[in-house]
Amino acid sequence: MRIAINEALCSGHGRCYVLAPEVYTADDEGFVVQRGTEFDVPAELEEKARIGLEACPEGCISIVG
């Protein structure tokens, strides 16, 4: 699974990294570190990645490819 995080939509609610810290991490300002990027998620963490994705109120996390 490959995840993309739209930097323009991320407003730093932090739900993704609170619910799935194995996949998403926070920076010092409360934003997800991976915003503005695409990254691969290992098969064993796909369920966690989806939990973080579904919790995002802005919908800035998406599955690509």
DSSP file (Angstrom, degrees, kcal/mol; ACC not computed):
  #  RESIDUE AA STRUCTURE BP1 BP2  ACC     N-H-->O    O-->H-N    N-H-->O    O-->H-N    TCO  KAPPA ALPHA  PHI   PSI    X-CA   Y-CA   Z-CA
    1    1 A M              0   0    0      0, 0.0    40,-3.2     0, 0.0     2,-0.4   0.000 360.0 360.0 360.0 140.0    0.0    0.0    0.0
    2    2 A R  E     -AB  40  64A   0     62,-0.7    62,-2.9    38,-0.2     2,-0.4  -0.977 360.0-159.2-120.7 132.5    1.2    3.5   -0.8
    3    3 A I  E     -AB  39  63A   0     36,-3.0    36,-2.5    -2,-0.4     2,-0.4  -0.861   4.0-163.7-112.5 141.5   -0.1    6.5    1.1
    4    4 A A  E     -AB  38  62A   0     58,-2.8    58,-2.5    -2,-0.4     2,-0.5  -0.976   4.3-158.4-121.8 141.2   -0.1   10.2    0.1
    5    5 A I  E     - B   0  61A   0     32,-2.4    31,-2.7    -2,-0.4     2,-0.7  -0.969  15.8-137.8-122.3 116.7   -0.6   13.1    2.4
    6    6 A N    >>  -     0   0    0     54,-2.8     4,-1.5    -2,-0.5     3,-0.5  -0.613   9.6-159.5 -76.2 113.4   -1.8   16.4    0.9
    7    7 A E  T 34 S+     0   0    0     -2,-0.7    -1,-0.2     1,-0.2    28,-0.1   0.856  88.2  56.5 -63.1 -37.1    0.2   19.1    2.6
    8    8 A A  T 34 S+     0   0    0      1,-0.2    -1,-0.2    52,-0.1    -2,-0.1   0.800 111.4  42.6 -67.7 -29.2   -2.3   21.8    1.7
    9    9 A L  T <4 S+     0   0    0     -3,-0.5     2,-0.3    51,-0.1    -1,-0.2   0.738  88.6  99.9 -89.8 -24.4   -5.2   20.0    3.4
   10   10 A C     <  +     0   0    0     -4,-1.5    21,-0.0     1,-0.1    -5,-0.0  -0.470  40.2 173.0 -68.4 123.0   -3.4   18.9    6.6
   11   11 A S        -     0   0    0     -2,-0.3    -1,-0.1    19,-0.1    20,-0.0   0.284  52.5-104.0-116.0   9.6   -4.2   21.3    9.4
   12   12 A G        +     0   0    0      1,-0.0    -2,-0.1    20,-0.0    14,-0.0   0.780  67.2 145.3  82.4  28.4   -2.5   19.4   12.2
   13   13 A H        -     0   0    0      1,-0.1    18,-0.1    19,-0.0    -1,-0.0   0.863  47.4-147.0 -64.8 -33.4   -5.4   17.8   14.1
   14   14 A G     >  +     0   0    0     11,-0.1     4,-1.8     1,-0.0     5,-0.2   0.541  56.3 129.4  83.5   7.5   -3.1   14.8   14.8
   15   15 A R  H  >  +     0   0    0      1,-0.2     4,-2.2     2,-0.2     5,-0.3   0.870  69.5  57.4 -63.3 -35.2   -5.7   12.1   14.7
   16   16 A C  H  > S+     0   0    0      1,-0.2     4,-2.0     2,-0.2     8,-0.3   0.954 112.6  37.5 -62.1 -50.0   -3.6   10.0   12.3
   17   17 A Y  H  4 S+     0   0    0      2,-0.2    -1,-0.2     1,-0.2    -2,-0.2   0.727 114.6  55.2 -79.8 -19.2   -0.5    9.8   14.4
   18   18 A V  H  < S+     0   0    0     -4,-1.8    -1,-0.2     2,-0.2    -2,-0.2   0.905 118.4  34.1 -72.5 -42.0   -2.5    9.5   17.7
   19   19 A L  H  < S+     0   0    0     -4,-2.2    -2,-0.2     1,-0.2    -3,-0.2   0.737 134.6  24.7 -85.0 -24.2   -4.4    6.5   16.4
   20   20 A A    >X  +     0   0    0     -4,-2.0     4,-2.5    -5,-0.3     3,-1.9  -0.452  62.4 157.7-140.5  64.6   -1.6    5.0   14.2
   21   21 A P  T 34 S+     0   0    0      0, 0.0    -1,-0.1     0, 0.0    -4,-0.1   0.670  72.7  69.0 -66.5 -14.7    1.8    6.0   15.6
   22   22 A E  T 34 S+     0   0    0      1,-0.1     3,-0.1    -3,-0.1    -5,-0.1   0.728 116.0  23.8 -71.5 -20.7    3.4    3.0   13.9
   23   23 A V  T <4 S+     0   0    0     -3,-1.9     2,-0.4     1,-0.2    -1,-0.1   0.775 123.7  43.5-111.0 -44.2    2.6    4.7   10.5
   24   24 A Y     <  -     0   0    0     -4,-2.5     2,-0.3    -8,-0.3    -1,-0.2  -0.847  62.8-166.6-113.3 142.9    2.3    8.4   11.0
   25   25 A T        -     0   0    0     -2,-0.4     8,-3.2    -3,-0.1     9,-0.4  -0.922  15.8-124.8-128.8 155.9    4.6   10.7   13.2
   26   26 A A  B     -C   32   0B   0     -2,-0.3     6,-0.2     6,-0.3     2,-0.1  -0.684  13.6-144.3 -99.5 149.2    4.2   14.2   14.4
   27   27 A D    >   -     0   0    0      4,-2.8     3,-1.5    -2,-0.3     6,-0.0  -0.410  42.5 -88.0 -95.8-176.7    6.6   17.1   14.0
   28   28 A D  T 3  S+     0   0    0      1,-0.3    -2,-0.0    -2,-0.1    -1,-0.0   0.677 127.1  52.9 -67.7 -17.6    7.2   19.8   16.6
   29   29 A E  T 3  S-     0   0    0      2,-0.1    -1,-0.3     3,-0.0     3,-0.1   0.409 120.8-103.1 -98.6   0.8    4.3   21.9   15.4
   30   30 A G  S <  S+     0   0    0     -3,-1.5     2,-0.2     1,-0.3    -2,-0.1   0.501  80.9 125.3  92.0   4.7    1.8   19.1   15.6
   31   31 A F  S    S-     0   0    0    -18,-0.1    -4,-2.8     1,-0.1    -1,-0.3  -0.598  72.6 -95.5 -91.1 158.0    1.6   18.3   11.9
   32   32 A V  B >   -C   26   0B   0     -6,-0.2     3,-1.7    -2,-0.2    -6,-0.3  -0.583  30.1-136.2 -71.3 131.9    2.2   14.8   10.5
   33   33 A V  T 3  S+     0   0    0     -8,-3.2    -1,-0.1    -2,-0.3    -7,-0.1   0.837 100.1  58.4 -57.9 -36.3    5.9   14.6    9.4
   34   34 A Q  T >  S+     0   0    0     -9,-0.4     3,-1.5     2,-0.1   -29,-0.4   0.375  73.7 133.4 -81.1   5.7    5.0   12.9    6.1
   35   35 A R  T <  S+     0   0    0     -3,-1.7   -29,-0.2     1,-0.3     3,-0.1  -0.291  71.0  25.0 -61.4 141.4    2.7   15.7    4.8
   36   36 A G  T 3  S+     0   0    0    -31,-2.7     2,-0.3     1,-0.3    -1,-0.3   0.577 111.9  90.9  82.3  10.2    3.4   16.5    1.2
   37   37 A T    <   -     0   0    0     -3,-1.5   -32,-2.4   -32,-0.4     2,-0.4  -0.796  64.9-135.9-129.4 170.6    4.9   13.1    0.5
   38   38 A E  E     +A    4   0A   0     -2,-0.3     2,-0.3   -34,-0.2   -34,-0.2  -0.971  30.7 172.3-120.7 143.7    4.0    9.6   -0.7
   39   39 A F  E     -A    3   0A   0    -36,-2.5   -36,-3.0    -2,-0.4     2,-0.3  -0.995  31.8-109.2-151.8 155.6    5.3    6.6    1.1
   40   40 A D  E     -A    2   0A   0     -2,-0.3   -38,-0.2   -38,-0.2    -2,-0.0  -0.633  24.2-152.1 -86.0 141.3    5.0    2.8    1.2
   41   41 A V        -     0   0    0    -40,-3.2     5,-0.1    -2,-0.3   -18,-0.1  -0.959  22.7-118.1-112.7 127.0    3.3    1.1    4.1
   42   42 A P    >   -     0   0    0      0, 0.0     3,-2.2     0, 0.0     4,-0.4  -0.288  27.9-111.8 -61.8 149.9    4.4   -2.5    4.9
   43   43 A A  G >  S+     0   0    0      1,-0.3     3,-1.2     2,-0.2     4,-0.4   0.832 116.1  58.8 -52.6 -37.6    1.6   -5.1    4.7
   44   44 A E  G 3  S+     0   0    0      1,-0.2    -1,-0.3     2,-0.1     4,-0.2   0.639 109.3  44.4 -71.8 -12.1    1.6   -5.6    8.4
   45   45 A L  G <> S+     0   0    0     -3,-2.2     4,-2.4     1,-0.1    -1,-0.2   0.321  81.3 100.9-111.1   6.3    0.7   -1.9    9.0
   46   46 A E  H <> S+     0   0    0     -3,-1.2     4,-2.2    -4,-0.4     5,-0.2   0.893  81.2  52.2 -60.3 -41.4   -1.9   -1.5    6.4
   47   47 A E  H  > S+     0   0    0     -4,-0.4     4,-1.8     1,-0.2    -1,-0.2   0.922 111.2  47.5 -61.6 -43.6   -4.8   -1.7    8.8
   48   48 A K  H  > S+     0   0    0      1,-0.2     4,-2.2     2,-0.2    -2,-0.2   0.901 109.2  54.2 -62.5 -41.7   -3.2    0.9   11.0
   49   49 A A  H  X S+     0   0    0     -4,-2.4     4,-2.3     1,-0.2    -1,-0.2   0.895 108.3  49.6 -60.2 -40.8   -2.6    3.2    8.0
   50   50 A R  H  X S+     0   0    0     -4,-2.2     4,-2.9     2,-0.2    -1,-0.2   0.867 106.8  55.2 -66.7 -36.9   -6.3    2.9    7.1
   51   51 A I  H  X S+     0   0    0     -4,-1.8     4,-1.3     2,-0.2    -2,-0.2   0.937 111.3  44.1 -61.0 -46.4   -7.3    3.8   10.7
   52   52 A G  H  X S+     0   0    0     -4,-2.2     4,-0.7     2,-0.2    -2,-0.2   0.899 113.3  51.7 -63.9 -41.4   -5.3    7.0   10.5
   53   53 A L  H >< S+     0   0    0     -4,-2.3     3,-1.1     1,-0.2     8,-0.3   0.936 110.6  47.1 -59.5 -49.4   -6.6    7.7    7.0
   54   54 A E  H 3< S+     0   0    0     -4,-2.9    -1,-0.2     1,-0.2    -2,-0.2   0.736 108.1  56.9 -68.3 -23.1  -10.2    7.3    8.1
   55   55 A A  H 3< S+     0   0    0     -4,-1.3    -1,-0.2    -5,-0.2    -2,-0.2   0.615  78.5 108.0 -83.7 -12.4   -9.7    9.5   11.2
   56   56 A C    X<  -     0   0    0     -3,-1.1     3,-0.6    -4,-0.7     5,-0.1  -0.535  55.7-159.8 -72.2 116.7   -8.5   12.5    9.2
   57   57 A P  T 3  S+     0   0    0      0, 0.0    -1,-0.2     0, 0.0    -3,-0.0   0.763  91.3  47.6 -69.4 -23.4  -11.2   15.2    9.3
   58   58 A E  T 3  S-     0   0    0     -3,-0.0    -2,-0.1   -49,-0.0   -48,-0.0   0.617 102.8-129.6 -89.6 -14.2   -9.8   17.0    6.2
   59   59 A G    <   +     0   0    0     -3,-0.6   -49,-0.1    -6,-0.2    -6,-0.1   0.845  59.1 143.7  68.6  33.1   -9.4   13.8    4.2
   60   60 A C        +     0   0    0    -51,-0.1   -54,-2.8   -55,-0.1     2,-0.5   0.594  48.2  78.7 -83.3  -9.0   -5.8   14.8    3.4
   61   61 A I  E     +B    5   0A   0     -8,-0.3     2,-0.3   -56,-0.2   -56,-0.2  -0.854  59.6 167.7-101.5 132.5   -4.6   11.1    3.5
   62   62 A S  E     -B    4   0A   0    -58,-2.5   -58,-2.8    -2,-0.5     2,-0.5  -0.968  36.2-116.9-141.0 157.8   -5.2    8.9    0.5
   63   63 A I  E     -B    3   0A   0     -2,-0.3     2,-0.4   -60,-0.2   -60,-0.2  -0.821  33.2-167.6 -92.4 130.6   -4.2    5.6   -0.9
   64   64 A V  E      B    2   0A   0    -62,-2.9   -62,-0.7    -2,-0.5    -2,-0.0  -0.939 360.0 360.0-120.0 142.3   -2.4    5.8   -4.2
   65   65 A G              0   0    0     -2,-0.4    -1,-0.1   -64,-0.1   -62,-0.1   0.473 360.0 360.0  59.0 360.0   -1.5    3.0   -6.5
